[in-house]
Amino acid sequence: MKKIRIAFFDAKEYDRQSFIASDKDEEYEIEYFETRLSEATCKLAEGSDVVCVFVNDDVNSAVIDRLTAMGVKLIALRCAGYNNVDIEYAYGKIHIVRVPAYSPYAVAEHAMALLLTSIRRIHKAYIRTKDFNFSLNGLTGFDLHGKTVGVVGTGKIGRIFIDICRGFGMNVIAYDKFPAKDSGIEYVELDELWERADIISFHCPLTDENRHMVNTESIVKMKKGVVLINTSRGALIDSEALLEGIKQRKIGAACLDVYEEESNVFFHDYSNHIVNDDVLARLISMPNVILTSHQAFLTNEALANIADTTLGNVREFFERDTCSNEVCYKCANLANCKQTHEKKCF
């Protein structure tokens, strides 16, 4: 039987290792490309049945047309989010699958790690003690116990983060367009969340509706000294408004694993180069900003789950008429989606 050919874009060494381990029986012919998928690079997928993409690959209408013309049948996202894919244009042309839950614990735990590192000044203490500087001046933090955390998005990751916060004795309020029933979570409107929360953490997908939900107007409504955590998608926060809020001392700290213009920067080593993004450079220079480069997902468990689920999606697509992890523009609006995923979306 002919092996299914997969063109794997934006490949890193940890991707290769996890997918090689998952494909131990060598069911697939996988060609790994370090470059991201774009209009300029999609020709590399010629002769492939599947393209496998990540968060910063650009799957726009032109790319979809090129892939379809080359006979590619499936776009396999090895992530949960799909804001980088024109899913409405893809409908009826090419199928799309994703990994809806690879390790929600990895992302939720990273969010808490960023928060603790920031408020207890652990990153600063680490640098000091490496220089044998054991002074405690400037390292005063604050207790999480009794603080109010506002969680935006209560899917699997958001709910796990809520459980972690409750373990610290924090008060939890949340906003979600589709509240989880019988969850015991106190849901409030966004304006109330902005006003009440000492800490705000984002765990929602990026949509046209919530792009730049943190902006000049919403920052004004927040408490002075609020701490923002974003391990979801960078464009939820207007970076220039965030920078201004920090400069005005309205935002006490920002813990970021994502950035709205990250696609040309993250996952690359620019330590010997000048980064042209002035907003990013200024954010990194701020003493109360912690930035990691979209690494919240990066655990052994998550990588194994991503590889297993992605290849399982491919197997299901070609062997059966079902596609349980398929996403399309109809499915994206869960309130109106009638799909049970007992068959493909088209």
C-alpha positions as CSV (number, residue, x, y, z in Angstrom):
1,M,0.0,0.0,0.0
2,K,1.3,3.5,-0.9
3,K,2.4,5.5,2.1
4,I,0.6,8.8,2.8
5,R,3.0,11.7,2.0
6,I,3.1,14.5,4.5
7,A,4.8,17.9,3.9
8,F,5.7,19.1,7.4
9,F,6.3,22.9,7.6
10,D,8.0,25.0,10.3
11,A,9.7,21.8,11.6
12,K,11.9,22.0,14.6
13,E,14.1,19.2,16.0
14,Y,11.6,18.5,18.8
15,D,8.9,18.1,16.2
16,R,10.9,15.6,14.2
17,Q,11.7,13.5,17.3
18,S,8.1,13.4,18.5
19,F,6.7,12.5,15.1
20,I,9.4,9.9,14.4
21,A,8.5,8.3,17.8
22,S,4.8,8.4,17.0
23,D,5.3,6.9,13.5
24,K,7.3,4.0,14.8
25,D,5.8,1.6,12.3
26,E,6.7,4.1,9.5
27,E,3.2,4.3,8.1
28,Y,3.8,7.7,6.6
29,E,6.4,9.4,4.4
30,I,7.1,12.7,6.1
31,E,9.3,15.3,4.6
32,Y,10.3,18.0,7.1
33,F,10.8,21.6,6.0
34,E,12.2,24.3,8.4
35,T,10.5,27.1,6.4
36,R,7.0,28.2,7.2
37,L,4.1,27.5,4.8
38,S,3.3,30.6,2.7
39,E,2.5,31.5,-0.9
40,A,6.3,31.5,-1.6
41,T,6.9,28.1,-0.1
42,C,3.8,26.0,-0.7
43,K,5.4,24.5,-3.9
44,L,7.4,22.4,-1.5
45,A,4.2,20.4,-0.8
46,E,3.9,19.2,-4.5
47,G,3.2,15.5,-4.6
48,S,2.1,15.4,-1.0
49,D,-1.3,14.2,0.3
50,V,-1.2,16.2,3.5
51,V,0.4,19.4,4.7
52,C,1.2,19.6,8.5
53,V,1.3,23.2,9.8
54,F,1.7,25.1,13.1
55,V,0.6,28.4,14.5
56,N,2.7,30.8,12.4
57,D,2.2,29.1,9.0
58,D,0.1,31.3,6.7
59,V,-2.8,29.3,5.2
60,N,-4.6,32.0,3.3
61,S,-6.9,31.8,0.2
62,A,-4.0,31.8,-2.2
63,V,-2.2,29.0,-0.4
64,I,-5.4,27.0,-0.2
65,D,-5.8,27.4,-4.0
66,R,-2.2,26.3,-4.7
67,L,-2.5,23.3,-2.4
68,T,-5.8,22.2,-3.9
69,A,-4.4,22.5,-7.4
70,M,-1.5,20.3,-6.4
71,G,-3.8,17.6,-5.2
72,V,-3.2,18.1,-1.4
73,K,-6.3,16.7,0.3
74,L,-5.8,17.6,4.0
75,I,-4.4,20.4,6.1
76,A,-3.3,18.9,9.5
77,L,-2.8,21.5,12.1
78,R,-0.6,20.3,15.0
79,C,-2.1,22.9,17.3
80,A,-5.6,23.8,18.7
81,G,-5.9,27.3,17.3
82,Y,-6.7,28.0,13.6
83,N,-6.8,31.8,13.3
84,N,-4.0,31.5,10.7
85,V,-6.2,29.5,8.4
86,D,-8.9,30.9,6.1
87,I,-11.4,28.2,7.1
88,E,-14.3,29.8,5.3
89,Y,-12.5,29.9,2.0
90,A,-11.3,26.3,2.5
91,Y,-14.8,24.9,2.9
92,G,-15.6,22.7,0.0
93,K,-12.0,22.8,-1.3
94,I,-9.7,21.1,1.3
95,H,-10.4,19.5,4.7
96,I,-8.8,20.8,7.9
97,V,-8.1,19.0,11.1
98,R,-6.6,20.1,14.4
99,V,-5.4,18.9,17.8
100,P,-8.0,20.3,20.1
101,A,-6.4,19.2,23.4
102,Y,-2.7,18.1,23.5
103,S,-1.9,18.9,27.1
104,P,-4.0,21.6,28.7
105,Y,-1.9,21.1,31.8
106,A,1.2,22.3,30.0
107,V,-0.3,25.6,29.0
108,A,-2.1,26.2,32.3
109,E,1.0,25.4,34.3
110,H,3.2,27.7,32.2
111,A,0.7,30.5,32.8
112,M,1.1,30.0,36.5
113,A,4.9,29.7,36.2
114,L,5.0,33.1,34.4
115,L,2.8,34.7,37.1
116,L,4.9,33.3,40.0
117,T,8.2,34.2,38.3
118,S,6.9,37.8,37.7
119,I,5.4,38.7,41.1
120,R,8.1,37.0,43.2
121,R,10.9,38.4,41.0
122,I,12.4,35.0,40.6
123,H,14.0,35.9,37.2
124,K,15.7,38.8,38.8
125,A,16.9,36.8,41.8
126,Y,18.3,34.1,39.6
127,I,20.4,36.7,37.7
128,R,21.6,38.3,40.9
129,T,22.7,35.1,42.6
130,K,24.6,33.9,39.5
131,D,26.7,37.1,40.2
132,F,26.9,36.2,43.9
133,N,24.6,39.2,44.7
134,F,22.4,38.1,47.6
135,S,20.7,41.4,48.2
136,L,16.9,41.3,48.6
137,N,16.4,44.9,47.7
138,G,13.8,45.4,44.9
139,L,12.6,41.7,45.1
140,T,9.4,42.3,47.2
141,G,6.4,40.6,45.7
142,F,2.8,39.9,46.9
143,D,0.7,37.0,48.0
144,L,-1.6,35.3,45.5
145,H,-3.8,34.1,48.3
146,G,-7.0,36.2,48.5
147,K,-6.4,38.0,45.2
148,T,-9.0,38.0,42.5
149,V,-8.1,36.4,39.1
150,G,-10.2,37.0,36.0
151,V,-10.0,34.2,33.5
152,V,-11.1,34.9,29.9
153,G,-12.0,31.6,28.3
154,T,-13.0,28.6,30.3
155,G,-12.3,25.7,27.9
156,K,-10.0,22.9,29.1
157,I,-7.0,25.0,29.6
158,G,-8.9,27.8,31.3
159,R,-10.6,25.5,33.7
160,I,-7.3,23.8,34.7
161,F,-5.8,27.2,35.3
162,I,-8.8,28.0,37.5
163,D,-8.2,24.8,39.5
164,I,-4.5,25.9,40.0
165,C,-5.6,29.3,41.1
166,R,-8.1,27.9,43.6
167,G,-5.3,25.8,45.0
168,F,-3.5,29.1,45.8
169,G,-6.6,30.3,47.6
170,M,-7.5,32.9,44.9
171,N,-10.9,34.2,44.2
172,V,-11.9,33.4,40.6
173,I,-14.2,35.2,38.2
174,A,-14.5,34.4,34.5
175,Y,-15.9,35.4,31.2
176,D,-16.8,33.1,28.3
177,K,-19.2,33.6,25.4
178,F,-20.3,30.1,26.1
179,P,-20.2,29.5,29.8
180,A,-19.5,26.0,31.1
181,K,-22.7,24.6,32.6
182,D,-22.7,23.4,36.2
183,S,-19.0,24.3,36.6
184,G,-19.3,26.3,39.8
185,I,-17.5,29.1,38.1
186,E,-18.7,32.7,38.7
187,Y,-19.2,34.2,35.3
188,V,-19.3,38.0,34.8
189,E,-19.4,40.4,31.9
190,L,-16.1,41.6,30.5
191,D,-16.4,45.1,32.0
192,E,-16.9,43.7,35.4
193,L,-14.0,41.4,35.0
194,W,-11.7,44.3,34.0
195,E,-12.8,46.3,37.0
196,R,-12.6,43.5,39.7
197,A,-9.6,41.4,38.7
198,D,-6.1,41.9,40.3
199,I,-4.8,39.4,37.7
200,I,-6.2,38.6,34.2
201,S,-5.3,35.5,32.3
202,F,-6.4,34.8,28.7
203,H,-7.3,31.2,27.6
204,C,-9.5,31.8,24.6
205,P,-9.1,31.4,20.8
206,L,-8.5,34.5,18.6
207,T,-11.5,35.6,16.6
208,D,-12.4,38.7,14.7
209,E,-14.7,39.6,17.6
210,N,-12.1,39.5,20.3
211,R,-9.0,40.8,18.4
212,H,-7.4,43.5,20.6
213,M,-9.9,43.0,23.4
214,V,-7.2,44.5,25.6
215,N,-7.0,48.0,24.2
216,T,-6.7,51.6,25.4
217,E,-10.4,51.6,26.5
218,S,-10.4,48.3,28.4
219,I,-7.1,49.1,30.1
220,V,-8.7,52.3,31.5
221,K,-11.3,50.1,33.2
222,M,-8.7,47.8,34.9
223,K,-7.3,48.1,38.4
224,K,-4.1,50.1,38.9
225,G,-1.3,47.5,39.0
226,V,-3.2,44.7,37.3
227,V,-1.1,41.8,36.1
228,L,-1.9,40.4,32.6
229,I,-1.1,36.9,31.5
230,N,-1.4,35.8,27.8
231,T,-0.6,32.2,26.8
232,S,-3.3,32.1,24.1
233,R,-2.9,34.3,21.0
234,G,-0.9,37.5,20.8
235,A,-3.5,39.6,19.0
236,L,-5.9,39.4,21.9
237,I,-3.8,42.3,23.3
238,D,-3.0,45.5,21.4
239,S,0.7,45.6,22.0
240,E,1.0,49.4,21.7
241,A,-1.8,49.9,24.2
242,L,-0.2,47.4,26.5
243,L,3.1,49.3,26.3
244,E,1.4,52.6,27.0
245,G,-0.4,51.1,30.0
246,I,2.9,49.9,31.4
247,K,4.5,53.3,30.9
248,Q,1.6,55.0,32.7
249,R,1.9,52.5,35.7
250,K,-1.6,51.3,35.1
251,I,-0.5,47.7,34.3
252,G,1.7,46.4,37.0
253,A,3.2,43.4,35.1
254,A,2.7,41.5,31.8
255,C,3.5,37.8,31.4
256,L,3.4,37.0,27.7
257,D,4.0,33.7,25.9
258,V,2.6,35.1,22.7
259,Y,2.9,38.4,20.8
260,E,0.7,39.7,18.0
261,E,3.6,40.1,15.5
262,E,5.5,37.0,16.6
263,S,5.4,35.1,13.3
264,N,8.6,36.5,11.9
265,V,10.5,36.4,15.3
266,F,9.4,33.5,17.5
267,F,11.1,30.1,17.2
268,H,14.2,31.7,15.7
269,D,17.6,32.8,17.2
270,Y,18.1,36.5,16.7
271,S,20.7,36.9,19.5
272,N,23.3,38.2,17.0
273,H,20.9,40.4,15.0
274,I,19.0,43.6,15.5
275,V,15.2,43.0,15.8
276,N,13.3,45.6,13.8
277,D,10.1,45.4,15.9
278,D,10.4,48.5,18.1
279,V,7.3,47.6,20.2
280,L,8.6,44.1,20.9
281,A,12.1,45.5,21.8
282,R,10.5,48.1,24.2
283,L,8.3,45.4,25.8
284,I,11.3,43.2,26.4
285,S,13.2,46.1,27.9
286,M,10.5,46.7,30.6
287,P,11.5,45.4,34.0
288,N,7.9,44.2,34.7
289,V,7.5,42.2,31.5
290,I,8.3,38.5,31.1
291,L,8.3,37.1,27.6
292,T,8.6,33.5,26.5
293,S,8.5,32.6,22.8
294,H,5.3,30.5,22.5
295,Q,6.7,27.7,24.6
296,A,3.8,27.0,26.9
297,F,2.9,23.9,25.0
298,L,6.5,22.6,25.1
299,T,6.5,19.5,27.3
300,N,7.3,15.9,26.5
301,E,3.7,14.9,27.2
302,A,2.3,17.6,25.0
303,L,4.7,16.9,22.1
304,A,3.8,13.2,22.2
305,N,0.0,13.9,22.3
306,I,0.4,16.4,19.4
307,A,2.2,13.8,17.2
308,D,-0.2,11.0,18.1
309,T,-3.3,13.0,17.6
310,T,-2.1,14.6,14.3
311,L,-1.2,11.3,12.8
312,G,-4.4,9.8,14.1
313,N,-6.3,12.6,12.4
314,V,-4.5,11.8,9.1
315,R,-5.2,8.0,9.5
316,E,-8.9,8.6,10.2
317,F,-9.3,11.0,7.3
318,F,-7.9,8.5,4.7
319,E,-9.2,5.2,6.2
320,R,-12.8,6.3,7.2
321,D,-15.4,8.8,6.2
322,T,-15.2,10.4,9.6
323,C,-13.1,13.3,10.8
324,S,-13.7,13.8,14.5
325,N,-11.2,16.7,14.8
326,E,-12.2,18.5,11.6
327,V,-12.7,22.2,11.7
328,C,-14.6,24.3,9.2
329,Y,-16.2,27.8,9.3
330,K,-19.6,26.2,10.3
331,C,-18.0,24.3,13.2
332,A,-16.2,27.5,14.3
333,N,-19.6,28.9,15.4
334,L,-20.4,26.2,17.9
335,A,-23.8,27.8,18.7
336,N,-25.1,27.0,15.2
337,C,-23.0,24.0,14.3
338,K,-25.2,20.9,13.8
339,Q,-22.2,18.6,13.0
340,T,-21.7,15.6,15.2
341,H,-18.5,14.7,13.3
342,E,-19.9,11.3,12.4
343,K,-18.8,12.1,8.9
344,K,-16.7,14.7,7.1
345,C,-18.0,18.3,7.0
346,F,-18.3,18.2,3.2
